[in-house]
Amino acid sequence: MNYRILSRLLGVITAALGAAFLLSLCVSLYYMGADPREELAMRGFGLSAVAAILLSAFFHYKGRNAVRRLFGKEALATIGLGWLLATIVGALPYILIARVGPHDAIFESASGLTTTGASIFSDVEALPRSLLFWRSLSQWIGGLGVVVFFVAILSFLGAGAKILFSRESSAQAADLGSERVQTGVSRIMGLYMAISLACMLAYLAAGMSVYDAVTHMLATISTGGFSTYNASMAHFANPLIEWICILFMALGGTSFVLILKVIQREPRAISQNSELKVYYAILAAATLVCIVFNFGHEHFDGIHELVRHSAFQVVSIMTTTGFATRDFDQWMPVLHAVLLALMVIGGSSGSTSGGSKVVRLVTALRYVAQLVERSYRGNVVRSIRVNGAPMSQQACEDSNGFLVMVALVAAAGTMTVALFEPNMSFEGCVSASFACLFNIGPGFAELGPMRNFSELSAASKFFLSLLMIMGRVELFAILALFSPQVWKKY
């Protein structure tokens, strides 16, 4: 293990968080005269920024003269420790400003940075505006990943940047083409910012205030789902705002690498991308199912409202955003099953969405179809093609192996929550595990869209925080931390 380079990279992560705290401090200063709560918030963000900067200086000191060699285990350790460290540091404002316990603060911090959107706050409108801004900003930072953000600026990593990008993102460095990975990631970040700006301007045009447009843009593009209002997006009661949110949530769940290729006018980028077709086909089919089963069973003021609310909840759940305009916990059980399936599937690889990713579903289905064919045509040998290219046997095994692992973790998570919460219903335990592991946010029953996670025990909150991080880094970066081989020094 190259501990010096690991320390250097952790220093960059804490420095980025320190800068985010200073930005939140500026928001607190702006609203100081209008809200006396901002005085406490100003001190809280000031202390948090100082702590993050001092910690960053310590890591940089320990990482001085680091050898610029980064292998797979350093990459995994950086991802795993980076997200754990960012969660702990990101919890400081909640402790200092909201005055909540460490378990609540870590849960809220993990939920923000992993773009899960689950919350322990029953009344978010009682919090200072600057703290609500930090909640949304943490999701925007975590959207493409803390690690992906700093890969773009760390040119000294060289080939190691590709390892970090591939390990942190569900996309692969090869998807960026022949260009340097820093250049490719920088372009993705530019696209991320451009779409964010477009979303904010659209919200402003639809009638949101500047503060609401900024905070909800941060939570929409990152597919995070934190709102500054208890009623989430239903607070605005504005159909245009909801349609804008649907559009940008869907974009957030689309591969940013693919969007970049389309902008660069690369031929056949869309026509060859099977994941994109399946992603939007699932969204359309699930919306249609919700429309059909909600028709006559739920009260809607006309067909437009029925279509809008059905589409909103489908897109919000599949992109793992977690915004709500309707209490879907009151919908028919069959729709609960549909939404639960969407939670598991998630968005596209290389997007800000959680879930197991559409590309893995496509791979698994084609693998199963191949097995069925082999049952009666044993001599047939076919390669599995995804996104216009054949998959290697290793890549196929890795994809299917991940699905097995995530199923086992989800089942173990359900049993653990049931152990910690003996009075919770089975549906609540399942949705707690699934909502956190797949970075959804709201669940069903006791954790429905109009409720929160505040009533859970401290043990459950710590455990679910870990599940959120595991889901965000797709398991391996956390599981690898428990392997003694990773920590051997060379």
N, C-alpha and C positions, 0 to 999 in steps of 0.2 A: 504494500500500500504506500503510495506517495502522499504522505501526510501533509507535506508543505503545500502542494498544489491544491489539496482538498481544503486546507485552511484558507488559502488565497481565494478560492471560489466562494466559500462560505462568507468571507468578508465582503465580497461584492453583493451577495444577497442581502446581508444586513444593512449595507450602505444604501441599497435601493429602498429598503423599508424605512430607513431614516429619512430619506428624501420624501417619501410618501407621507410620513408623519409631519414633516415641515409644511407640505402642501396643505394638509388638513389643518395645521396650525394657522395658516393664512386664512382659511375659510372661517375658523373660529374668530380671528381678529376682525374679519369683515362683519360678522353678525354680533359682535360684542355689545354694541349699543342697544340692539333690539332684543336681546335675550340674555338675562343675567346668568343663565346656566353655562354660557360660553366662557365665563371666567374660569370655572373649574375645568372646562374642556381645554382651554388654552394652556393651563398648567400641566394637564395630563399629556397633551401632545408634545409639549416642550420637554417634559421628563422622558417620554417615550423616545423622542428623537435623540436626546442626549445618550440614553442607554444604548440605542441601536448604533449610533456613531462610535461610541466607545468600544462596543463589542466588535464593530467592523475594524476599528484600528487594532484591536488585539489580534484578530484573525490575520490581518495584513502583516502584522509584526511576526507572527508565528509562521507565516507563509513567505517571508522574505527569501530571496534567492531560490525560489522554487524551480525545480527542474521541469521544463515544459514538455512533459510526457504524460499523456493521459490514456490509460487503458480502460477496458470494460469495467473492472471493479471500482476504479476511481470514479467513473461516470455514474455507476449505480449508487455508490456511497454519497456522491455529491447530490444526486437527485433525492435520495431517501433522507439524508441528514438535512439537506437544504429545505425540504418541505416541513420537516419536523421543527427545525429551528425557526423558520418563517412563521409557523403557527404559534410557537411560544412567544416570539417577539411581537407578533401581531396581536396577541392577547393583552398586551400592556395597556392600551387605551381603554379597553373595557373594564379592566380592574381599577384603573386610576380615575376614570370619568363616570362610568355607569355603576361603579362600586359593587360589582358582582364577584362571586367566588372564582377561584382558578378553574374549576371544572366548567363553569358557565362561560368564562372568558375564552378558554381554549376551544370549547365547542363552537362558539360564535366565530372565532378567528379561523378555525379549520373550515367551517362552513363557507366563510367568505372567500378565502384564498383558493379553496378547491372548487369554487363556484357551485356549491351544493344548494345554498339558499335556505337551509333549515335554520330555525332561530329559537332562542330561549327567551326572547323578549315578547311579553304579552301585549305591551303597549309601546310600539316603536315611536309613536308620535310624541311620547313624553321625553325622548332623548334629544340632546342638543343636535342642531343641524350639522355641525362639524363631525360629530360621531357617526351620524347617518351617512355623511359624505364618505367617511373612511370605510364604512361597511361596503358601500358600492364600489369605491376605488379599489378595495382589496380584491373584489371579484374581477374587476377589469384587469388588474395586474396578474391575477391567477388565470385569466382566460386563456392566453397562449402559453402561460407557464412562466414562473419566475426565472427558470433556467433558460428557456428559449429567449427571453428578453436580453439576458446578459451575454448569451452566445454571440449575438450580433455585434457586440462592442469589444469582445475579447479576442482580438486578432492574434494574440500571442499563443493561443491554443493550437492553431494550425489544424492538423487532421483530428485532433481531439475534439474539436467543435462538432464534427460530424457524429462522433460517438454520443456526445451530450444531447444533440438535437434528436437523434434517433431514439435514445433511451427515454427522454422526457416526453417527446411527442409521439402520438400514435402513428404519425406519418414517418416516412423514412427519408434519410438524407438524399438517397438516390432520386427521390421525387423532385428535388430541386434542380435536377439536370447536372450539367457539367460545371456550373459556376461554383465558386467558393461558397461554402455553407454560410459564412457570415453575410455574404452578399445576398444569398437567397433568403435567409431569415430576416435580414434588414428590409427586404422588399415585402415580405409577409407582414412585418410590423408596420410598414408604411401603409399597406392595404388595410390592416386592422384599424389604424388611426383614421384613414379616409372613410371607411364604413362607419366608424364611431361618429365622426363629424356629420356624415349624412344623416345618421339616425337622430342625432341631437337636433339638427336643423328641421327635420321632419316633425319631431315632437313639438318644437317651438311653433312651427307653422300650424300644427293641429290645436294649439291653445295652451300648452303647458307653460309654466313659468320657467325662467332660466335655470333656477335651482332644480326644479323637478325634471326638466329636460336633461340636464347633465347627469343627475344621479340615476335616473331610469335608463339613460343611454348606457351608462357604465354597466348596469346590471343586465341589459338586454343583449348587447353585443357579446358579452362574456358568457351568455346563457347562464347567468347566476341566479337572478330572481329576487334579490333583495329590493324591497320597496321602502319608501319613506312613509308609507301609510299602512295602517292596520288592515285595510280592505284590499291591499295590493292594487292591481290595475283597475279593479272595480271601483275604486275611489273616484276616478275621473268621469265615469259614466259617459264616455265619449267613444262612439263606434269607430271614428276615424283613428283615434289613438290606438285602439285595439287592433285595427287592421295594420297599422304601421308596426306595431309590436310583433304581430304575426309574421310580417315580411322579414323583419330584421332578426327575429329568433330563428327563422328558417335559414337565413343566410349564415347566422352564427353556427348552425349545425352542419353547414356545408364545408367541405375541405377548402381551406384557404389557399392551399397549393393549387388546387384545380381552378379556383376563381382567378388566381394570378395568371395561370396559363391561358385562360379565356381572354383576360385583358391584354395579354401579350400576343393575342391572335394566333395561338398555336393551333394548327388544324387538327381536327378529330379529338380535341381534348374532352369534349362532352360526349360525343357519339361513342367513344371507346370506354367511357367510364361507367361500368356496370353498377358500381356502388351508388353513384348519383341517381341513376334511374330507379334503383330499388328504394333508395331513401325517399324520394318524392312520391313514388308509387305507394309506399307504406303510409305516408302522411295523408295522401288522397283517400286511400281505402279506409283507413281508420276514421277519418273525418266523416266519410259516408256512413260507416257503421254507427257512429255516434248520432248522426242526424236521424237515421232510420229508427234506432231504438229510443231516442229521446222524443221523437214525434208522438204526441199524444200522451206521453208519460210525464213530461216536465212542462211547466208553464213557461212559454215564451211568447213575447209580443210580436208575432209574425214570423215568417220563414227566414227573414234576414237575421233576426236575433238568434234563431235556432242554429243557422249555419255558422254565424260568427262565433258564438260561444263554443260550439262543437269544434270548430277549426282551432280556436284559441287554445283550448285545453289539450287537444291532440298535439299541436306543435309545441306547446309549453312543456309537456311531459316528455315527448320523444327527443327534443333538443336538450332535455334535462334542465330547463330554465327554472320552472317552478312558479312562475307568475300565475295568478288565479283571477278569474272574473266570475266564477261560479263555484258553488260547493259541489264538486263532482263526487264527493263522498256520498251524496244523496242519490246519485244516479243508479241505474239498475246494476245488479251484480255482474251481468255479462260485460258491461262496460268497464267495471273494475278490472276484469280479467284482461280486457283489451289494453287498458292503460298500464297495467302491470307488465304486460308484454312489451309495450313501448318503452317502459323504464329500463328493462333489461337490454333491449336492442340499442337504444341511444342514437346518436348522430353519426356523422361520417368521420372517418379517420382524418387526422390533421385539422380538425375543427376544435371549437371551444367546448363542445358537448362532452358529456360523460357517457356512461353505458358501456356495453361490450363492443360497440361500433358495428355499423351495417356491413362493412367489408368482411367481418368474421362470420356474420350470418350468411352472406353470399357464399363464402368459402365452405362453410359447414353444409349448407344445402346441396351444393354441387358435389361435395365429397360423399354425402349420403346417396345422392342420385347415382354416383359412380359405383358405390357398393351394391346398390340394387341391381344395376346392370351386370355387374360381375357375378351375381348370383345365378344368372342364366346364360351369361356369355363370359365364361371364365378366362378366355384367352385374350379378351379385349384389353388393350392398354391405352388409356387416354390421359392427357395432362389436364389439370384443372386450370381454366383460364379465368382470370379476374382482372377487370379494367384493361382488357385487350391484350394481356400478356400472360404466358403460362407461369404458374406458380411452381417453385421447386418443391420437392417432397419435404424438405426441412421446413420451409415456410408454411406449408399446409399443416404439418404436424404441430408447429409452434402455435398456429392460429387455433386449431382444435384443442390443443392442450390448454391454452389459456381459457377457453370456454369451460373446460372441465374444472380447472382450478377456481374460476370465479364462481361456478355453481357450488363447489364445496365450501368456499369462503362465505357465500351468501347463506347457505344452510347452517353453517357453524355460527354465523352472526345471528341468525334467527334464534337458535337455541340459547346463545349467550344472553341475548336481550330478554328472552323468556325467563332465564335464570335470575337476572337482575331485577326484572319487573314481573313478579308473580301474579299481580292483579291485572295485567294488561291482556287484552284479547289476543287470540292467535293472529288475526288479521293485522292488529296493531304491531305485533312483534315482527311479522314478515315485512310489513311496509317500512318499519324502522330500519331493518337491516338493508332492504333493497334501496330505500330512499337515500341512505347515506353511502352505501358501497357504490351505487351507480350515480351518485352526485345529483340526485333529483331535487330533494328538498321536502316538499309535502308528501304525505302518504295517505293512508286510509284510517278509518276508525278513530282511535284516540289521537292520531297524528294527521288528521285530515287537513285540507287546504285552509280551513278557517280556524285551525288550532295550531299549537306549537309544541316544542320539545321541553318546555320549562318544567313540567311535572316529573320528568324522568330523574332517576337517582344519579348521584355523582359518578358512580361506577359506570352506568350506562352511557353517560355523556363522554367520559374519557374513552370508553371503548368505541362508541360511534364516531368520535373524532378520529381515531385511528383508522376506522373503516373508510371514512371520507378520504383520508390521505392515501390509503391503499388503492382506493378506486381511482383517484386522480392520477397516480403514477403507474396504474395498471399492475399492481401487486408486487412485481419483481424487485423494485428498488427498495421496498420495505422488507420483504422477506429475505433479501440478500444480506441485510444488516445483521441477521442472526446466524450467518454462516461464518465460522472461524476462519475459513480460507480467505475471505475477503480482507481480513485485517492483518494478514501476514505482511511484515515489512520487507522491502527489498532494497 
